[in-house]
Amino acid sequence: MRGAIVKAFFLALAVAPLRVPAQARPQTQSDDYTRYELLAPGTAKFRILYEVTATTPGSREFFNVIRLGSVASDEAVYDRMTGAPLAWDVVGMDVARAGGVGGRGPIDTAQKYLRVRLARAVPDEGEGRLLIDKTYYDPKSYYEDAGDIAFTRSLGIKRNAVVLPVGFELVSSNYPAQVLQEPDGRVAVAFWNNTPAEAPLVLRARRAPAMAGGAPAANHANPADRAARLDERAHQNREIVYFLQQPETHAFDLYHDYTESREGVSFYVNEVRAGSTVTNPRARVLDTGEELKFEVLKGDAITRANVGVRNVTAASEAVVFRFAPVPKGGSTRLRMYETYTDPARYTVEQGELIWNRSFGRPANAVVLPAGWALTSSSIPATVSTLPDGRVRLDFINPRPDEINVLITARRR
């Protein structure tokens, strides 16, 4: 009898489903940007303003690693949609791994993470945008040296800015960067690392009394042009992806993302490029997944709508997307979808696909149609192959100008 019971017990184990503790989806993120504000020389302290977007669908938490060798203080986290503060705590690697942070090997008990409670679950194909504000003490990264100050740090995040203390001038930067004076007189060194490697940044600066009085008063012949050229490229938030249909159609789908941060603004206008026609417009708020209302306007209707479009002609066309007014201290992240037809810039000649278009945004991507092999790209791009076999080209332009992209491809 006892033997039969034991046999039945092991048989039940063999056929019963194995209960494994639920594992969170792997944490994913995008659009990382870090601003380092160097505090008083000799303190070895710098403030970090880290913008990051959680992209794991359904997630209600986000984990941010605390860099080993740095001592963090004065932490605060904000929801960038509303500007409201978010709850957080400090946890170990074991909790972060269970929450979806990747990694292999043994748990490092010294490694800590900020665990942030998101304001809302990340929507499908949406985002949860965060601002993490903290101060680091790190004498190996920020120190005084022979009368200068030095900031030496390997930066894995691709978009960065380092702001010097008031009254300091930049002496050297080993990484190509924009140099921009802020309204309070501080000098910012900003760059977009478009390589797969970390940026081994080394900055040196020294005191300069002439830099302590704030930025000079604006009195220029063309202030709008000057402001546009001196805008921080690394912190711009426009990006676009083109999905090319078969070239005989001259058509391509696209989506473009934009963050509106001006208080009270409640619409976005997409002006259709001359020579193109637009169909199938739609848009949604990435923060919530909300689908937006829109209208397609032509000619005088654009002027009557009073949406800020200039030089309107009878042939002008614009798509206007409307959303809730941006709250004070908040922002709205939009994704607009459209289909364009443009025979002048996308065609096929003697069996060769030709895409010839200028890009003004800092981040642009083109996905070739199925069955086509890339043969040339006039502008350097990162090339990858999607799971369905299509080829994708990513273009990063860290300069405040346009790039004229010519792509050719052949059928496989």
ZIPE-V623729 format. One record per residue. RES is the residue in one letter. OMEGA is omega in degrees with one decimal (999 if undefined). BURIAL is b if it has 24 or more other C-alpha atoms within 12 Angstrom, else e. Layout:
res=RES omega=OMEGA burial=BURIAL
res=RES omega=OMEGA burial=BURIAL
This chain:
res=M omega=-179.4 burial=e
res=R omega=179.0 burial=e
res=G omega=179.4 burial=e
res=A omega=179.8 burial=e
res=I omega=179.3 burial=e
res=V omega=179.8 burial=e
res=K omega=179.5 burial=e
res=A omega=179.5 burial=e
res=F omega=-179.3 burial=e
res=F omega=176.0 burial=e
res=L omega=178.6 burial=e
res=A omega=176.9 burial=e
res=L omega=-175.9 burial=e
res=A omega=-174.7 burial=e
res=V omega=-178.9 burial=e
res=A omega=177.4 burial=e
res=P omega=-179.8 burial=e
res=L omega=180.0 burial=e
res=R omega=179.9 burial=e
res=V omega=178.9 burial=e
res=P omega=-178.9 burial=e
res=A omega=179.3 burial=e
res=Q omega=179.1 burial=e
res=A omega=173.9 burial=e
res=R omega=176.8 burial=e
res=P omega=179.8 burial=e
res=Q omega=174.7 burial=b
res=T omega=-177.7 burial=b
res=Q omega=180.0 burial=b
res=S omega=172.3 burial=e
res=D omega=179.3 burial=b
res=D omega=175.3 burial=b
res=Y omega=-179.5 burial=b
res=T omega=173.9 burial=b
res=R omega=177.6 burial=b
res=Y omega=176.3 burial=b
res=E omega=-177.5 burial=b
res=L omega=179.5 burial=b
res=L omega=-170.4 burial=b
res=A omega=177.5 burial=e
res=P omega=-179.4 burial=b
res=G omega=179.4 burial=e
res=T omega=-175.0 burial=e
res=A omega=-177.9 burial=b
res=K omega=173.6 burial=b
res=F omega=177.7 burial=b
res=R omega=178.1 burial=b
res=I omega=171.6 burial=b
res=L omega=-171.6 burial=b
res=Y omega=175.4 burial=b
res=E omega=-178.7 burial=b
res=V omega=-178.7 burial=b
res=T omega=174.6 burial=b
res=A omega=-175.2 burial=b
res=T omega=178.1 burial=b
res=T omega=-176.5 burial=b
res=P omega=177.5 burial=b
res=G omega=-176.5 burial=b
res=S omega=175.3 burial=b
res=R omega=178.2 burial=b
res=E omega=173.7 burial=b
res=F omega=-178.2 burial=b
res=F omega=178.1 burial=b
res=N omega=-176.1 burial=b
res=V omega=171.6 burial=b
res=I omega=-172.4 burial=b
res=R omega=177.3 burial=b
res=L omega=-177.2 burial=e
res=G omega=177.3 burial=e
res=S omega=176.4 burial=b
res=V omega=-174.9 burial=e
res=A omega=174.6 burial=b
res=S omega=175.2 burial=e
res=D omega=-178.2 burial=e
res=E omega=172.0 burial=b
res=A omega=-179.2 burial=b
res=V omega=-176.7 burial=b
res=Y omega=171.5 burial=b
res=D omega=-173.1 burial=b
res=R omega=176.4 burial=b
res=M omega=-175.7 burial=b
res=T omega=-173.2 burial=b
res=G omega=-176.8 burial=b
res=A omega=176.6 burial=e
res=P omega=180.0 burial=e
res=L omega=177.6 burial=b
res=A omega=179.1 burial=e
res=W omega=170.9 burial=b
res=D omega=-179.9 burial=e
res=V omega=-177.5 burial=b
res=V omega=179.5 burial=b
res=G omega=-178.5 burial=b
res=M omega=-179.7 burial=b
res=D omega=179.3 burial=b
res=V omega=-179.7 burial=b
res=A omega=177.8 burial=b
res=R omega=179.5 burial=b
res=A omega=179.6 burial=b
res=G omega=174.7 burial=b
res=G omega=178.2 burial=b
res=V omega=-177.2 burial=b
res=G omega=178.9 burial=e
res=G omega=178.0 burial=e
res=R omega=178.2 burial=e
res=G omega=-175.8 burial=e
res=P omega=177.6 burial=e
res=I omega=175.5 burial=e
res=D omega=-175.9 burial=e
res=T omega=179.2 burial=e
res=A omega=-176.2 burial=e
res=Q omega=-179.6 burial=b
res=K omega=-179.3 burial=b
res=Y omega=164.3 burial=b
res=L omega=173.6 burial=b
res=R omega=-175.3 burial=b
res=V omega=174.3 burial=b
res=R omega=-176.9 burial=b
res=L omega=-178.9 burial=b
res=A omega=-178.8 burial=b
res=R omega=177.3 burial=b
res=A omega=178.9 burial=b
res=V omega=-179.6 burial=b
res=P omega=171.5 burial=b
res=D omega=-177.2 burial=e
res=E omega=179.8 burial=b
res=G omega=-172.7 burial=b
res=E omega=169.0 burial=b
res=G omega=-170.7 burial=b
res=R omega=-175.4 burial=b
res=L omega=165.4 burial=b
res=L omega=178.7 burial=b
res=I omega=-176.4 burial=b
res=D omega=-179.7 burial=b
res=K omega=176.8 burial=b
res=T omega=177.9 burial=b
res=Y omega=166.6 burial=b
res=Y omega=-175.6 burial=b
res=D omega=-176.8 burial=b
res=P omega=175.6 burial=b
res=K omega=-179.7 burial=b
res=S omega=-174.1 burial=b
res=Y omega=-172.9 burial=b
res=Y omega=174.5 burial=b
res=E omega=-176.4 burial=b
res=D omega=175.4 burial=e
res=A omega=177.8 burial=e
res=G omega=177.0 burial=e
res=D omega=165.3 burial=b
res=I omega=-179.4 burial=b
res=A omega=173.5 burial=b
res=F omega=-174.5 burial=b
res=T omega=-172.8 burial=b
res=R omega=175.4 burial=b
res=S omega=-172.0 burial=e
res=L omega=178.5 burial=b
res=G omega=176.2 burial=e
res=I omega=-169.6 burial=b
res=K omega=-177.5 burial=b
res=R omega=-172.3 burial=b
res=N omega=169.0 burial=b
res=A omega=175.5 burial=b
res=V omega=-176.6 burial=b
res=V omega=-179.8 burial=b
res=L omega=175.1 burial=b
res=P omega=177.2 burial=b
res=V omega=176.2 burial=b
res=G omega=178.6 burial=b
res=F omega=174.2 burial=b
res=E omega=177.8 burial=b
res=L omega=177.4 burial=b
res=V omega=-179.9 burial=e
res=S omega=173.7 burial=e
res=S omega=-177.5 burial=b
res=N omega=-178.5 burial=e
res=Y omega=-179.6 burial=b
res=P omega=-173.4 burial=e
res=A omega=166.7 burial=b
res=Q omega=173.1 burial=b
res=V omega=-169.8 burial=b
res=L omega=176.5 burial=b
res=Q omega=-178.6 burial=b
res=E omega=-176.7 burial=b
res=P omega=-179.6 burial=e
res=D omega=177.5 burial=e
res=G omega=178.6 burial=b
res=R omega=179.8 burial=b
res=V omega=177.2 burial=b
res=A omega=176.8 burial=b
res=V omega=-171.2 burial=b
res=A omega=179.7 burial=b
res=F omega=175.9 burial=b
res=W omega=-179.9 burial=b
res=N omega=-177.5 burial=b
res=N omega=174.7 burial=b
res=T omega=178.9 burial=e
res=P omega=-176.8 burial=e
res=A omega=172.6 burial=e
res=E omega=176.5 burial=e
res=A omega=179.6 burial=b
res=P omega=-169.5 burial=e
res=L omega=173.2 burial=b
res=V omega=176.6 burial=b
res=L omega=172.4 burial=b
res=R omega=-179.7 burial=b
res=A omega=177.2 burial=b
res=R omega=-177.8 burial=b
res=R omega=178.1 burial=b
res=A omega=-175.7 burial=e
res=P omega=-178.6 burial=e
res=A omega=-177.5 burial=e
res=M omega=-171.9 burial=b
res=A omega=-172.9 burial=e
res=G omega=-177.8 burial=e
res=G omega=-179.1 burial=e
res=A omega=178.7 burial=e
res=P omega=179.9 burial=e
res=A omega=-179.5 burial=e
res=A omega=178.2 burial=e
res=N omega=-172.0 burial=e
res=H omega=-177.7 burial=e
res=A omega=-178.2 burial=e
res=N omega=-174.9 burial=e
res=P omega=-179.3 burial=e
res=A omega=178.7 burial=e
res=D omega=179.3 burial=e
res=R omega=-179.4 burial=e
res=A omega=180.0 burial=e
res=A omega=-177.7 burial=e
res=R omega=-179.9 burial=e
res=L omega=174.8 burial=b
res=D omega=-178.2 burial=b
res=E omega=-175.7 burial=b
res=R omega=-177.1 burial=b
res=A omega=-176.9 burial=b
res=H omega=177.0 burial=b
res=Q omega=-168.2 burial=b
res=N omega=177.6 burial=b
res=R omega=176.1 burial=b
res=E omega=-173.8 burial=b
res=I omega=176.4 burial=b
res=V omega=177.7 burial=b
res=Y omega=176.2 burial=b
res=F omega=-173.8 burial=b
res=L omega=169.7 burial=b
res=Q omega=-179.6 burial=b
res=Q omega=-168.3 burial=b
res=P omega=178.3 burial=b
res=E omega=-179.8 burial=e
res=T omega=-175.3 burial=e
res=H omega=-172.2 burial=b
res=A omega=175.5 burial=b
res=F omega=172.1 burial=b
res=D omega=176.6 burial=b
res=L omega=162.5 burial=b
res=Y omega=176.8 burial=b
res=H omega=-176.7 burial=b
res=D omega=-178.7 burial=b
res=Y omega=176.0 burial=b
res=T omega=176.0 burial=b
res=E omega=-177.2 burial=b
res=S omega=179.2 burial=b
res=R omega=-176.2 burial=e
res=E omega=175.2 burial=e
res=G omega=-179.6 burial=e
res=V omega=-174.4 burial=e
res=S omega=177.1 burial=b
res=F omega=175.0 burial=b
res=Y omega=-178.8 burial=b
res=V omega=173.2 burial=b
res=N omega=178.3 burial=b
res=E omega=-178.5 burial=b
res=V omega=-178.9 burial=b
res=R omega=179.6 burial=e
res=A omega=-178.4 burial=e
res=G omega=178.7 burial=e
res=S omega=169.7 burial=b
res=T omega=-174.7 burial=b
res=V omega=174.5 burial=b
res=T omega=174.0 burial=e
res=N omega=177.6 burial=e
res=P omega=171.0 burial=b
res=R omega=-177.9 burial=b
res=A omega=175.5 burial=b
res=R omega=175.4 burial=b
res=V omega=-177.1 burial=b
res=L omega=-179.3 burial=b
res=D omega=-173.3 burial=b
res=T omega=-174.2 burial=b
res=G omega=-177.7 burial=b
res=E omega=173.9 burial=e
res=E omega=-173.4 burial=e
res=L omega=172.5 burial=b
res=K omega=179.8 burial=e
res=F omega=172.8 burial=b
res=E omega=176.9 burial=b
res=V omega=-175.8 burial=b
res=L omega=179.1 burial=b
res=K omega=173.9 burial=b
res=G omega=-175.2 burial=e
res=D omega=179.5 burial=e
res=A omega=177.6 burial=e
res=I omega=179.8 burial=b
res=T omega=-178.9 burial=e
res=R omega=-179.8 burial=e
res=A omega=177.0 burial=e
res=N omega=-178.0 burial=e
res=V omega=170.9 burial=b
res=G omega=178.6 burial=e
res=V omega=-178.7 burial=b
res=R omega=175.0 burial=e
res=N omega=-179.2 burial=e
res=V omega=174.7 burial=b
res=T omega=179.0 burial=e
res=A omega=-178.9 burial=e
res=A omega=-177.2 burial=e
res=S omega=178.1 burial=b
res=E omega=-179.4 burial=b
res=A omega=174.9 burial=b
res=V omega=-178.3 burial=b
res=V omega=177.4 burial=b
res=F omega=-176.4 burial=b
res=R omega=-177.8 burial=b
res=F omega=-179.5 burial=b
res=A omega=-179.7 burial=b
res=P omega=180.0 burial=e
res=V omega=-179.5 burial=b
res=P omega=176.3 burial=e
res=K omega=179.8 burial=e
res=G omega=-178.4 burial=e
res=G omega=178.4 burial=b
res=S omega=179.9 burial=b
res=T omega=179.1 burial=b
res=R omega=-174.9 burial=b
res=L omega=168.4 burial=b
res=R omega=-179.6 burial=b
res=M omega=179.1 burial=b
res=Y omega=177.6 burial=b
res=E omega=171.6 burial=b
res=T omega=-178.7 burial=b
res=Y omega=169.0 burial=b
res=T omega=-174.2 burial=b
res=D omega=-177.3 burial=b
res=P omega=-177.3 burial=b
res=A omega=-173.8 burial=e
res=R omega=178.7 burial=b
res=Y omega=-174.5 burial=b
res=T omega=174.5 burial=b
res=V omega=179.7 burial=b
res=E omega=179.2 burial=e
res=Q omega=177.0 burial=e
res=G omega=-178.2 burial=e
res=E omega=173.9 burial=e
res=L omega=178.8 burial=b
res=I omega=174.5 burial=b
res=W omega=-173.9 burial=b
res=N omega=-171.6 burial=b
res=R omega=177.0 burial=b
res=S omega=-179.9 burial=e
res=F omega=176.8 burial=b
res=G omega=-179.7 burial=e
res=R omega=177.6 burial=b
res=P omega=-177.2 burial=b
res=A omega=-177.8 burial=b
res=N omega=177.0 burial=b
res=A omega=177.5 burial=b
res=V omega=176.8 burial=b
res=V omega=-179.5 burial=b
res=L omega=177.4 burial=b
res=P omega=180.0 burial=b
res=A omega=175.4 burial=b
res=G omega=-178.0 burial=e
res=W omega=179.3 burial=b
res=A omega=180.0 burial=b
res=L omega=176.0 burial=b
res=T omega=177.7 burial=e
res=S omega=173.3 burial=e
res=S omega=-175.7 burial=b
res=S omega=-178.7 burial=e
res=I omega=178.7 burial=b
res=P omega=-178.6 burial=e
res=A omega=168.1 burial=b
res=T omega=-174.5 burial=e
res=V omega=177.6 burial=e
res=S omega=177.2 burial=e
res=T omega=-179.8 burial=e
res=L omega=-179.9 burial=e
res=P omega=-179.7 burial=e
res=D omega=175.8 burial=e
res=G omega=178.6 burial=e
res=R omega=-178.8 burial=b
res=V omega=178.6 burial=b
res=R omega=175.2 burial=b
res=L omega=177.6 burial=b
res=D omega=-179.3 burial=b
res=F omega=173.9 burial=b
res=I omega=177.9 burial=b
res=N omega=-176.8 burial=b
res=P omega=-178.4 burial=b
res=R omega=-179.4 burial=b
res=P omega=178.6 burial=b
res=D omega=177.7 burial=e
res=E omega=171.1 burial=e
res=I omega=179.8 burial=b
res=N omega=-171.7 burial=e
res=V omega=173.0 burial=b
res=L omega=179.9 burial=b
res=I omega=172.3 burial=b
res=T omega=-179.4 burial=b
res=A omega=177.6 burial=b
res=R omega=175.3 burial=b
res=R omega=178.1 burial=e
res=R omega=999 burial=e
